[in-house]
Amino acid sequence: MLSTLAVLIACVSVMLMAAVLIQNPKGGGIDATFGGQAQQLFGAARSTDFIEKATWVLAGALVVLCVIAVLTVGSGGPATPADIPLQSR
């Protein structure tokens, strides 16, 4: 279960990085690095809205997946003397 969550977290992280890098820092929509083809396909306003919504959805998904992973692993608190094997004492 934890390895599946780790793979999902990695995939969402890569997609989030891509969504952030596609955005124009001046708020102009999809960057010209990609040839401006997406602006012709979506239109300038719609592409900005889509990328912004995708960024927020991916960020939320990343937070939820990280919380689920932490709950899956457990508390990870300090071990009690009863939990330590006899060879280590």
GIRAJO-V471352 format. One record per pair of residues at least 24 apart in sequence whose C-alpha atoms are under 7 Angstrom apart, sorted by the first residue. I is the first residue (numbers start at 1). J is the second residue. Records with the same first field share a line. If there is no record, write none. Layout:
I: J, J
This chain:
2: 69
5: 65, 69
9: 62, 65
12: 58, 62
13: 62
16: 55, 58, 59
19: 51, 55
20: 55
